[in-house]
Structure formats: C-alpha cells, structure tokens
C-alpha cells in the first residue's frame, strides 16, 4: 500500500516578506503518518506539508514541503503521476483565497477624484466590476515584488479563490480511498454533519473527518469519522482520530481488493 497524506497549512504571500496563513500545525497529519507507518503492508508514505508543519517522527515518510496552494498543486500532481497511490488523507488546511492585487484607500481616492474631474457627466456607476477594474488599473497597483512600505495607511487587498485541491485526487486516482476533512467554527452538530456529507458527495470521498473548532483544545480533539452510508464514530483525541483513520481506511481497501 502507498499512502499520500497532506498536513499543516498553506501560506499566500502579500509581498516579499509578508504573507497570509492559518493556524494549522500539522500535528494530526503527523500522527496519521506515524499510525500508517506501523501497519504491515504499507510500502510508501508521501507526506506533503506546509513549511511550518510538524514532521512525523521515526517513519519512512517521504517529506515534501510546500508553501502556496500553487506549489501544493504541483507537488500533488507530481506524486500522483509517478506513483500508484492507494489511500489519500487530505488533512491539510488549504488557503481558500490568495492575494490578487494590493492598493490603498488613498490611491483609490486619488483615482476616483481624477476620474470625476475628467468626466463632465461624473463617475460611472460604482459597481463591483468598476471597483475591480480600478484595482487592476496600473496606476493603482502597489508593487509587491519587494517589501511594501510600512508607512502606507489603510492598505487594501483584493483576493481571489484558489483551486480546490481535494477535487484533484479522484480525478487523477479514481480508485484511491480518499479521506477528506471538514472543519467549521461553532456550528450545530447537524450543520457540521451536513457540510461533511456535502464535501463527501462532491469530492467522492470514502470518509470525512468532521470537527468543530470549539471542540479542539490543548487537552482534546473531538472528531467524527463519517462513511458513505452516513454512519460515524466519535473520537476524543488526535491520537484516537489518527489511529481510526489509518485502521479504517486500510480495512476498507482490503474489502475492496477482496471483491
């Protein structure tokens, strides 16, 4: 069996020294890799993680560090094209957005005033498209190739959605056992489960680990491992979640191979 695990978080740059990231440590992903490493029959573990993520200890895992979603996509495609992966655990907290353009309130105001003075009939309707076009105009864009000056007040960023990495897995490896992760923040149990089922159906997951940020503390981590029949088991620690994901997915693969 060959296993692919993603862990930690991605980072999207604002300029050459600043970035937007998340709080994921990769602790659960590293534990999952360690649990798989202890299972007979596992011949390879590919561990793709953010640069600040924890690394599995004492394993044979092949580590690939990434930073942006773009670099994550390249790494995932490379591994899937070069290896026949049997089980995928996508625990990584992938950035939903990346920086598109950077400007400031003062620069936008100057452009709006210039436009008003240049037009006898006044400015065009202030629509979303108009603001985007103004943001993308060469005279409003702040150069992010280097460090943005720290004396600029009221900096404005526009952000664009990143590709959904989880959608790549079943497209490239339709026979792999895929476990997705759904994390929400302070929602009802029903809302969490509905979101997890939606993720499962949309991305053809075999399992989804659903968890709520309010249930993740230094002492515990409540997680619900859901299968395609909408059955689930509840686990109370990262250690228990990691063990359950490794054992459950390996057993599921064995059942499929026996058919």
KOLZASE-819788 format. One line per 2 residues: number of its first residue (from 1); for each residue y, z, x of N, C-alpha, C. Coordinates in nm, 3 decimals. Example, Ala and Ser with C-alpha at 12.3 -4.5 7.8 and 13.67 -1.06 7.14 Angstrom:
! KOLZASE-819788
1 = -0.569,0.780,1.319,-0.450,0.780,1.230,-0.330,0.780,1.320 | -0.225,0.708,1.285,-0.106,0.714,1.367,0.003,0.787,1.290;
//
This chain:
! KOLZASE-819788
1 = -0.120,0.000,0.084,0.000,0.000,0.000,0.124,0.000,0.087 | 0.220,-0.080,0.048,0.350,-0.080,0.114,0.456,-0.033,0.014;
3 = 0.542,0.056,0.062,0.639,0.124,-0.025,0.781,0.093,0.022 | 0.868,0.063,-0.073,1.011,0.047,-0.045,1.087,0.156,-0.118;
5 = 1.168,0.231,-0.044,1.248,0.339,-0.102,1.394,0.318,-0.063 | 1.483,0.328,-0.160,1.627,0.329,-0.130,1.679,0.470,-0.154;
7 = 1.774,0.514,-0.075,1.821,0.653,-0.085,1.964,0.666,-0.034 | 2.026,0.776,-0.072,2.164,0.803,-0.030,2.263,0.726,-0.115;
9 = 2.378,0.697,-0.059,2.482,0.627,-0.134,2.543,0.515,-0.053 | 2.607,0.423,-0.122,2.678,0.315,-0.053,2.825,0.352,-0.037;
11 = 2.894,0.278,0.048,3.035,0.302,0.078,3.109,0.169,0.075 | 3.220,0.165,0.003,3.301,0.043,-0.004,3.435,0.066,0.063;
13 = 3.473,-0.022,0.159,3.597,0.000,0.234,3.723,-0.028,0.153 | 3.826,0.049,0.180,3.961,0.021,0.129,4.039,-0.054,0.237;
15 = 4.030,-0.003,0.358,4.087,-0.072,0.474,3.995,-0.043,0.593 | 4.046,-0.057,0.712,3.959,-0.043,0.830,3.917,0.101,0.858;
17 = 3.984,0.200,0.798,3.949,0.340,0.825,3.922,0.422,0.699 | 3.950,0.368,0.582,3.931,0.442,0.458,3.825,0.374,0.372;
19 = 3.757,0.455,0.290,3.653,0.398,0.206,3.634,0.482,0.080 | 3.562,0.424,-0.016,3.524,0.492,-0.139,3.373,0.508,-0.138;
21 = 3.325,0.629,-0.158,3.182,0.653,-0.155,3.146,0.751,-0.266 | 3.025,0.807,-0.262,2.984,0.906,-0.359,2.919,1.023,-0.288;
23 = 2.873,1.121,-0.365,2.826,1.246,-0.305,2.676,1.249,-0.278 | 2.606,1.139,-0.299,2.461,1.139,-0.280,2.424,1.168,-0.134;
25 = 2.329,1.259,-0.115,2.287,1.298,0.020,2.160,1.227,0.065 | 2.084,1.171,-0.030,1.956,1.110,0.005,1.844,1.211,0.020;
27 = 1.868,1.337,-0.015,1.766,1.441,0.001,1.641,1.408,-0.080 | 1.658,1.370,-0.207,1.541,1.339,-0.290,1.466,1.218,-0.236;
29 = 1.540,1.115,-0.196,1.476,0.996,-0.140,1.396,1.028,-0.016 | 1.448,1.114,0.070,1.376,1.150,0.193,1.249,1.227,0.161;
31 = 1.254,1.313,0.060,1.134,1.387,0.019,1.029,1.292,-0.038 | 1.075,1.193,-0.116,0.982,1.095,-0.174,0.910,1.020,-0.063;
33 = 0.983,0.980,0.041,0.921,0.910,0.154,0.817,0.998,0.222 | 0.848,1.126,0.238,0.755,1.218,0.302,0.628,1.235,0.218;
35 = 0.642,1.238,0.086,0.525,1.252,-0.002,0.437,1.127,0.006 | 0.497,1.010,0.007,0.419,0.887,0.019,0.347,0.881,0.154;
37 = 0.411,0.929,0.258,0.352,0.922,0.391,0.223,1.004,0.401 | 0.211,1.104,0.315,0.092,1.190,0.317,-0.023,1.135,0.234;
39 = -0.003,1.023,0.167,-0.106,0.966,0.080,-0.191,0.865,0.156 | -0.322,0.883,0.157,-0.409,0.785,0.223,-0.394,0.648,0.158;
41 = -0.396,0.547,0.238,-0.383,0.411,0.185,-0.244,0.354,0.196 | -0.144,0.439,0.220,-0.008,0.389,0.241,0.002,0.338,0.385;
43 = 0.027,0.210,0.398,0.029,0.148,0.531,0.169,0.118,0.584 | 0.268,0.127,0.496,0.405,0.100,0.541,0.506,0.157,0.444;
45 = 0.611,0.218,0.499,0.720,0.270,0.417,0.850,0.213,0.471 | 0.923,0.143,0.387,1.053,0.086,0.424,1.160,0.168,0.353;
47 = 1.241,0.234,0.434,1.339,0.331,0.383,1.479,0.276,0.409 | 1.544,0.233,0.303,1.680,0.176,0.313,1.777,0.280,0.263;
49 = 1.873,0.319,0.345,1.958,0.432,0.307,2.101,0.413,0.357 | 2.192,0.489,0.294,2.329,0.493,0.338,2.341,0.558,0.475;
51 = 2.451,0.532,0.542,2.467,0.579,0.681,2.469,0.731,0.692 | 2.506,0.801,0.581,2.513,0.947,0.585,2.391,1.013,0.520;
53 = 2.294,0.934,0.478,2.179,0.988,0.405,2.083,1.062,0.498 | 2.013,1.159,0.442,1.909,1.229,0.516,1.792,1.135,0.543;
55 = 1.730,1.154,0.657,1.618,1.070,0.701,1.488,1.147,0.682 | 1.383,1.084,0.628,1.255,1.154,0.614,1.202,1.199,0.750;
57 = 1.148,1.320,0.752,1.102,1.378,0.878,0.951,1.357,0.895 | 0.911,1.330,1.018,0.770,1.323,1.052,0.693,1.214,0.980;
59 = 0.758,1.103,0.949,0.689,0.995,0.877,0.690,0.867,0.961 | 0.617,0.770,0.910,0.613,0.638,0.975,0.718,0.545,0.915;
61 = 0.809,0.599,0.839,0.905,0.515,0.767,0.990,0.432,0.863 | 1.006,0.306,0.825,1.094,0.215,0.899,1.232,0.225,0.836;
63 = 1.329,0.273,0.913,1.462,0.305,0.859,1.556,0.187,0.873 | 1.625,0.155,0.763,1.732,0.054,0.766,1.857,0.118,0.708;
65 = 1.962,0.126,0.790,2.089,0.182,0.742,2.177,0.071,0.685 | 2.243,0.101,0.574,2.338,0.008,0.514,2.466,0.084,0.481;
67 = 2.571,0.011,0.452,2.694,0.077,0.407,2.737,0.022,0.271 | 2.775,-0.103,0.264,2.824,-0.161,0.140,2.709,-0.211,0.052;
69 = 2.743,-0.241,-0.074,2.644,-0.300,-0.164,2.599,-0.436,-0.111 | 2.691,-0.510,-0.052,2.656,-0.641,0.004,2.552,-0.627,0.114;
71 = 2.568,-0.527,0.202,2.471,-0.508,0.309,2.338,-0.456,0.254 | 2.343,-0.377,0.148,2.221,-0.331,0.082,2.144,-0.450,0.024;
73 = 2.215,-0.541,-0.040,2.150,-0.659,-0.098,2.081,-0.743,0.010 | 2.148,-0.761,0.123,2.089,-0.837,0.233,1.963,-0.769,0.284;
75 = 1.969,-0.637,0.301,1.854,-0.562,0.354,1.736,-0.569,0.258 | 1.762,-0.551,0.129,1.656,-0.553,0.029,1.589,-0.691,0.026;
77 = 1.669,-0.795,0.021,1.613,-0.931,0.017,1.529,-0.960,0.141 | 1.574,-0.916,0.256,1.501,-0.939,0.381,1.364,-0.871,0.377;
79 = 1.361,-0.746,0.333,1.234,-0.672,0.327,1.139,-0.735,0.227 | 1.191,-0.772,0.110,1.105,-0.827,0.005,1.053,-0.966,0.040;
81 = 1.131,-1.041,0.116,1.086,-1.175,0.155,0.982,-1.170,0.267 | 0.988,-1.066,0.350,0.899,-1.058,0.466,0.775,-0.973,0.442;
83 = 0.771,-0.898,0.330,0.661,-0.806,0.306,0.616,-0.812,0.160 | 0.490,-0.785,0.139,0.437,-0.774,0.003,0.443,-0.626,-0.037;
85 = 0.548,-0.591,-0.108,0.572,-0.452,-0.145,0.497,-0.420,-0.274 | 0.429,-0.306,-0.275,0.350,-0.265,-0.392,0.425,-0.168,-0.484;
87 = 0.503,-0.078,-0.423,0.575,0.024,-0.501,0.719,0.031,-0.452 | 0.812,0.032,-0.547,0.955,0.042,-0.515,1.012,0.164,-0.586;
89 = 1.081,0.248,-0.511,1.151,0.364,-0.568,1.299,0.348,-0.535 | 1.377,0.317,-0.638,1.520,0.288,-0.618,1.602,0.411,-0.656;
91 = 1.609,0.506,-0.560,1.681,0.631,-0.587,1.824,0.628,-0.536 | 1.865,0.519,-0.475,1.998,0.511,-0.414,2.109,0.512,-0.519;
93 = 2.217,0.582,-0.488,2.336,0.582,-0.572,2.424,0.465,-0.527 | 2.410,0.354,-0.596,2.478,0.230,-0.556,2.616,0.224,-0.621;
95 = 2.717,0.191,-0.544,2.854,0.181,-0.596,2.861,0.078,-0.709 | 2.920,0.116,-0.820,2.936,0.023,-0.932,3.054,-0.071,-0.911;
97 = 3.148,-0.030,-0.825,3.268,-0.110,-0.802,3.301,-0.117,-0.654 | 3.369,-0.224,-0.614,3.421,-0.236,-0.479,3.566,-0.280,-0.487;
99 = 3.642,-0.252,-0.381,3.785,-0.284,-0.380,3.803,-0.435,-0.376 | 3.890,-0.483,-0.462,3.921,-0.625,-0.467,4.056,-0.652,-0.400;
101 = 4.162,-0.594,-0.454,4.297,-0.613,-0.397,4.366,-0.478,-0.387 | 4.464,-0.471,-0.296,4.543,-0.350,-0.277,4.690,-0.385,-0.281;
103 = 4.767,-0.308,-0.357,4.912,-0.324,-0.358,4.974,-0.187,-0.384 | 5.101,-0.185,-0.421,5.167,-0.058,-0.453,5.257,-0.079,-0.573;
105 = 5.296,0.031,-0.635,5.384,0.024,-0.752,5.518,-0.040,-0.715 | 5.568,-0.009,-0.597,5.698,-0.063,-0.554,5.691,-0.214,-0.537;
107 = 5.584,-0.262,-0.476,5.569,-0.405,-0.454,5.556,-0.478,-0.588 | 5.479,-0.423,-0.680,5.465,-0.484,-0.811,5.599,-0.485,-0.886;
109 = 5.672,-0.375,-0.876,5.802,-0.367,-0.944,5.898,-0.472,-0.890 | 5.899,-0.492,-0.758,5.986,-0.592,-0.699,5.951,-0.732,-0.748;
111 = 5.821,-0.759,-0.759,5.777,-0.890,-0.806,5.814,-0.912,-0.953 | 5.798,-0.807,-1.033,5.836,-0.818,-1.174,5.986,-0.841,-1.189;
113 = 6.065,-0.770,-1.110,6.210,-0.787,-1.116,6.251,-0.926,-1.070 | 6.185,-0.976,-0.966,6.215,-1.111,-0.916,6.180,-1.214,-1.023;
115 = 6.069,-1.194,-1.090,6.028,-1.286,-1.195,6.125,-1.284,-1.311 | 6.176,-1.167,-1.344,6.271,-1.154,-1.454,6.402,-1.226,-1.422;
117 = 6.449,-1.211,-1.301,6.574,-1.275,-1.262,6.559,-1.427,-1.253 | 6.440,-1.474,-1.220,6.419,-1.617,-1.202,6.396,-1.690,-1.333;
119 = 6.376,-1.616,-1.440,6.343,-1.679,-1.569,6.450,-1.646,-1.671 | 6.509,-1.751,-1.728,6.611,-1.729,-1.831,6.551,-1.668,-1.957;
121 = 6.427,-1.700,-1.983,6.362,-1.650,-2.105,6.289,-1.519,-2.082 | 6.303,-1.462,-1.961,6.237,-1.336,-1.933,6.095,-1.356,-1.883;
123 = 6.027,-1.246,-1.865,5.891,-1.249,-1.814,5.792,-1.299,-1.919 | 5.679,-1.352,-1.874,5.574,-1.384,-1.970,5.516,-1.255,-2.029;
125 = 5.434,-1.268,-2.132,5.371,-1.150,-2.190,5.294,-1.075,-2.083 | 5.309,-0.943,-2.080,5.241,-0.861,-1.981,5.098,-0.838,-2.029;
127 = 5.008,-0.922,-1.986,4.868,-0.913,-2.025,4.784,-0.871,-1.905 | 4.657,-0.840,-1.930,4.567,-0.806,-1.822,4.557,-0.920,-1.721;
129 = 4.547,-1.042,-1.771,4.536,-1.157,-1.682,4.661,-1.174,-1.598 | 4.778,-1.146,-1.660,4.903,-1.160,-1.587,4.911,-1.058,-1.474;
131 = 4.871,-0.934,-1.503,4.873,-0.830,-1.400,4.777,-0.866,-1.287 | 4.658,-0.916,-1.322,4.561,-0.956,-1.220,4.618,-1.068,-1.133;
133 = 4.681,-1.166,-1.199,4.739,-1.277,-1.122,4.850,-1.227,-1.030 | 4.927,-1.130,-1.078,5.033,-1.073,-0.996,4.974,-0.997,-0.878;
135 = 4.864,-0.923,-0.905,4.797,-0.850,-0.797,4.744,-0.944,-0.690 | 4.704,-1.064,-0.732,4.641,-1.157,-0.639,4.742,-1.251,-0.572;
137 = 4.866,-1.243,-0.614,4.969,-1.326,-0.552,4.989,-1.282,-0.407 | 5.004,-1.378,-0.320,5.008,-1.348,-0.177,5.119,-1.251,-0.140;
139 = 5.231,-1.257,-0.214,5.344,-1.172,-0.178,5.324,-1.026,-0.220 | 5.220,-0.998,-0.301,5.197,-0.859,-0.343,5.083,-0.792,-0.269;
141 = 5.001,-0.869,-0.202,4.881,-0.813,-0.141,4.914,-0.742,-0.011 | 4.864,-0.620,0.002,4.877,-0.546,0.127,4.757,-0.578,0.215;
143 = 4.783,-0.610,0.339,4.676,-0.648,0.432,4.587,-0.527,0.460 | 4.456,-0.543,0.435,4.362,-0.433,0.458,4.273,-0.456,0.579;
145 = 4.306,-0.558,0.660,4.226,-0.583,0.780,4.239,-0.468,0.879 | 4.354,-0.407,0.882,4.375,-0.290,0.966,4.396,-0.167,0.880;
147 = 4.452,-0.062,0.937,4.479,0.062,0.864,4.605,0.047,0.780 | 4.597,0.077,0.651,4.715,0.074,0.564,4.809,0.187,0.605;
149 = 4.938,0.160,0.610,5.035,0.263,0.647,5.027,0.382,0.552 | 5.041,0.502,0.607,5.029,0.623,0.526,5.158,0.659,0.453;
151 = 5.266,0.583,0.476,5.392,0.615,0.409,5.412,0.535,0.281 | 5.312,0.455,0.241,5.324,0.378,0.117,5.294,0.470,0.000;
153 = 5.388,0.477,-0.093,5.372,0.566,-0.209,5.308,0.491,-0.325 | 5.226,0.561,-0.404,5.165,0.508,-0.527,5.090,0.377,-0.500;
155 = 4.996,0.388,-0.411,4.910,0.274,-0.378,4.826,0.237,-0.501 | 4.807,0.108,-0.523,4.730,0.060,-0.637,4.615,-0.026,-0.587;
157 = 4.493,0.007,-0.635,4.374,-0.071,-0.601,4.322,-0.138,-0.727 | 4.282,-0.263,-0.716,4.203,-0.321,-0.824,4.060,-0.332,-0.772;
159 = 3.966,-0.309,-0.863,3.826,-0.306,-0.823,3.746,-0.402,-0.909 | 3.641,-0.458,-0.849,3.553,-0.548,-0.921,3.412,-0.492,-0.921;
161 = 3.334,-0.529,-1.021,3.197,-0.480,-1.029,3.110,-0.538,-0.918 | 3.018,-0.457,-0.870,2.923,-0.503,-0.770,2.796,-0.555,-0.839;
163 = 2.717,-0.635,-0.770,2.590,-0.682,-0.830,2.497,-0.564,-0.857 | 2.416,-0.575,-0.962,2.317,-0.472,-0.994,2.193,-0.494,-0.908;
165 = 2.179,-0.412,-0.805,2.070,-0.429,-0.709,1.934,-0.412,-0.777 | 1.925,-0.323,-0.874,1.796,-0.296,-0.937,1.738,-0.422,-1.003;
167 = 1.826,-0.514,-1.043,1.778,-0.636,-1.109,1.709,-0.731,-1.011 | 1.728,-0.711,-0.881,1.667,-0.798,-0.781,1.517,-0.774,-0.768;
169 = 1.476,-0.650,-0.787,1.340,-0.611,-0.749,1.232,-0.689,-0.823 | 1.238,-0.688,-0.956,1.131,-0.754,-1.032,1.145,-0.905,-1.026;
171 = 1.265,-0.955,-1.000,1.281,-1.100,-0.981,1.208,-1.146,-0.855 | 1.216,-1.065,-0.750,1.157,-1.103,-0.623,1.013,-1.056,-0.607;
173 = 0.979,-0.944,-0.669,0.843,-0.889,-0.659,0.796,-0.847,-0.798 | 0.761,-0.944,-0.882,0.729,-0.913,-1.023,0.610,-0.820,-1.041;
175 = 0.521,-0.810,-0.943,0.403,-0.726,-0.958,0.419,-0.585,-0.902 | 0.534,-0.557,-0.843,0.555,-0.424,-0.785,0.576,-0.319,-0.894;
177 = 0.534,-0.196,-0.865,0.560,-0.082,-0.953,0.701,-0.031,-0.921 | 0.793,-0.044,-1.016,0.933,-0.008,-0.992,0.970,0.121,-1.065;
179 = 1.025,0.214,-0.989,1.081,0.337,-1.047,1.232,0.333,-1.029 | 1.304,0.337,-1.141,1.449,0.343,-1.138,1.499,0.484,-1.160;
181 = 1.627,0.506,-1.136,1.688,0.637,-1.154,1.808,0.623,-1.247 | 1.823,0.717,-1.337,1.941,0.721,-1.425,2.002,0.861,-1.418;
183 = 2.124,0.866,-1.368,2.199,0.991,-1.360,2.321,0.983,-1.450 | 2.335,1.079,-1.542,2.454,1.091,-1.624,2.514,1.230,-1.601;
185 = 2.629,1.254,-1.661,2.701,1.379,-1.636,2.734,1.450,-1.766 | 2.670,1.563,-1.789,2.697,1.648,-1.905,2.687,1.571,-2.038;
187 = 2.569,1.519,-2.065,2.544,1.448,-2.191,2.429,1.519,-2.263 | 2.405,1.479,-2.387,2.294,1.536,-2.462,2.162,1.481,-2.406;
189 = 2.054,1.553,-2.436,1.923,1.508,-2.390,1.891,1.371,-2.447 | 1.923,1.349,-2.573,1.896,1.220,-2.637,1.972,1.107,-2.570;
191 = 2.099,1.131,-2.538,2.179,1.028,-2.473,2.123,0.994,-2.336 | 2.079,1.095,-2.263,2.020,1.073,-2.131,1.893,0.990,-2.143;
193 = 1.806,1.027,-2.238,1.681,0.956,-2.256,1.704,0.812,-2.302 | 1.796,0.793,-2.394,1.826,0.658,-2.442,1.875,0.570,-2.328;
195 = 1.960,0.626,-2.242,2.013,0.549,-2.128,1.899,0.515,-2.030 | 1.807,0.609,-2.011,1.694,0.585,-1.920,1.602,0.477,-1.975;
197 = 1.575,0.483,-2.106,1.490,0.380,-2.168,1.557,0.243,-2.159 | 1.689,0.241,-2.177,1.762,0.115,-2.167,1.752,0.055,-2.028;
199 = 1.765,0.141,-1.925,1.750,0.095,-1.787,1.610,0.041,-1.763 | 1.511,0.110,-1.818,1.372,0.068,-1.800,1.347,-0.069,-1.861;
201 = 1.390,-0.089,-1.984,1.366,-0.215,-2.053,1.440,-0.330,-1.988 | 1.565,-0.307,-1.951,1.647,-0.413,-1.894,1.595,-0.460,-1.759;
203 = 1.540,-0.367,-1.680,1.502,-0.400,-1.543,1.351,-0.398,-1.519 | 1.274,-0.387,-1.627,1.127,-0.393,-1.621,1.070,-0.286,-1.529;
205 = 1.124,-0.166,-1.540,1.072,-0.054,-1.462,0.941,-0.004,-1.521 | 0.853,0.044,-1.436,0.733,0.113,-1.483,0.764,0.259,-1.515;
207 = 0.859,0.316,-1.440,0.901,0.455,-1.460,1.051,0.466,-1.435 | 1.111,0.568,-1.497,1.251,0.601,-1.469,1.262,0.752,-1.455;
209 = 1.333,0.796,-1.353,1.363,0.938,-1.336,1.502,0.963,-1.395 | 1.506,1.035,-1.506,1.633,1.064,-1.573,1.679,1.205,-1.535;
211 = 1.807,1.218,-1.500,1.861,1.350,-1.469,2.008,1.357,-1.502 | 2.054,1.481,-1.524,2.193,1.506,-1.560,2.257,1.588,-1.449;
213 = 2.378,1.551,-1.412,2.446,1.618,-1.301,2.457,1.769,-1.322 | 2.467,1.810,-1.448,2.481,1.954,-1.475,2.354,2.031,-1.440;
215 = 2.241,1.960,-1.429,2.113,2.025,-1.401,2.073,2.013,-1.254 | 2.166,1.968,-1.171,2.138,1.956,-1.028,2.222,2.060,-0.954;
217 = 2.156,2.158,-0.896,2.223,2.266,-0.825,2.158,2.287,-0.690 | 2.211,2.383,-0.615,2.152,2.414,-0.484,2.012,2.472,-0.499;
219 = 1.984,2.533,-0.614,1.855,2.601,-0.633,1.753,2.517,-0.711 | 1.799,2.418,-0.783,1.705,2.341,-0.865,1.755,2.202,-0.898;
221 = 1.664,2.121,-0.948,1.697,1.983,-0.986,1.604,1.945,-1.101 | 1.657,1.947,-1.221,1.577,1.911,-1.339,1.572,1.759,-1.351;
223 = 1.451,1.707,-1.360,1.433,1.564,-1.376,1.323,1.534,-1.474 | 1.337,1.421,-1.545,1.238,1.379,-1.645,1.182,1.244,-1.602;
225 = 1.055,1.241,-1.569,0.991,1.116,-1.527,0.930,1.049,-1.650 | 0.988,0.934,-1.687,0.955,0.866,-1.812,0.870,0.744,-1.783;
227 = 0.769,0.719,-1.868,0.689,0.598,-1.853,0.724,0.496,-1.963 | 0.658,0.383,-1.961,0.691,0.274,-2.054,0.655,0.305,-2.198;
229 = 0.569,0.404,-2.220,0.536,0.445,-2.358,0.632,0.552,-2.409 | 0.735,0.581,-2.331,0.838,0.680,-2.364,0.785,0.823,-2.360;
231 = 0.676,0.842,-2.288,0.630,0.977,-2.258,0.701,1.024,-2.132 | 0.718,1.154,-2.120,0.781,1.203,-1.996,0.731,1.342,-1.961;
233 = 0.741,1.370,-1.831,0.712,1.503,-1.778,0.841,1.559,-1.719 | 0.856,1.692,-1.730,0.975,1.758,-1.680,0.944,1.829,-1.549;
235 = 1.033,1.813,-1.451,1.017,1.878,-1.322,1.145,1.954,-1.289 | 1.132,2.062,-1.214,1.243,2.155,-1.195,1.300,2.160,-1.055;
237 = 1.238,2.090,-0.960,1.289,2.090,-0.822,1.277,1.949,-0.763 | 1.351,1.923,-0.660,1.341,1.795,-0.589,1.201,1.775,-0.533;
239 = 1.144,1.882,-0.479,1.009,1.876,-0.423,0.909,1.831,-0.528 | 0.918,1.890,-0.648,0.825,1.855,-0.755,0.847,1.713,-0.805;
241 = 0.973,1.672,-0.812,1.004,1.535,-0.855,0.947,1.435,-0.755 | 0.969,1.461,-0.627,0.920,1.370,-0.523,0.769,1.357,-0.527;
243 = 0.701,1.469,-0.540,0.554,1.467,-0.546,0.506,1.390,-0.668 | 0.572,1.412,-0.782,0.532,1.344,-0.906,0.551,1.193,-0.897;
245 = 0.663,1.150,-0.840,0.689,1.006,-0.828,0.585,0.940,-0.738 | 0.556,1.003,-0.626,0.459,0.945,-0.533,0.320,0.938,-0.596;
247 = 0.274,1.048,-0.652,0.139,1.052,-0.708,0.126,0.964,-0.832 | 0.225,0.967,-0.918,0.218,0.890,-1.043,0.219,0.741,-1.018;
249 = 0.304,0.695,-0.929,0.312,0.551,-0.903,0.187,0.499,-0.831 | 0.133,0.579,-0.740,0.010,0.538,-0.671,-0.106,0.529,-0.771;
251 = -0.118,0.625,-0.860,-0.224,0.623,-0.962,-0.207,0.503,-1.055 | -0.082,0.474,-1.089,-0.055,0.360,-1.178,-0.093,0.228,-1.111;
253 = -0.064,0.219,-0.982,-0.102,0.098,-0.907,-0.255,0.084,-0.902 | -0.324,0.194,-0.884,-0.471,0.190,-0.879,-0.529,0.142,-1.012;
255 = -0.470,0.187,-1.122,-0.516,0.144,-1.254,-0.497,-0.006,-1.272 | -0.381,-0.055,-1.231,-0.352,-0.199,-1.244,-0.447,-0.281,-1.158;
257 = -0.472,-0.235,-1.037,-0.562,-0.309,-0.948,-0.706,-0.312,-0.999 | -0.742,-0.209,-1.076,-0.878,-0.200,-1.128,-0.902,-0.287,-1.252;
259 = -0.794,-0.339,-1.308,-0.808,-0.418,-1.432,-0.870,-0.555,-1.401;
//
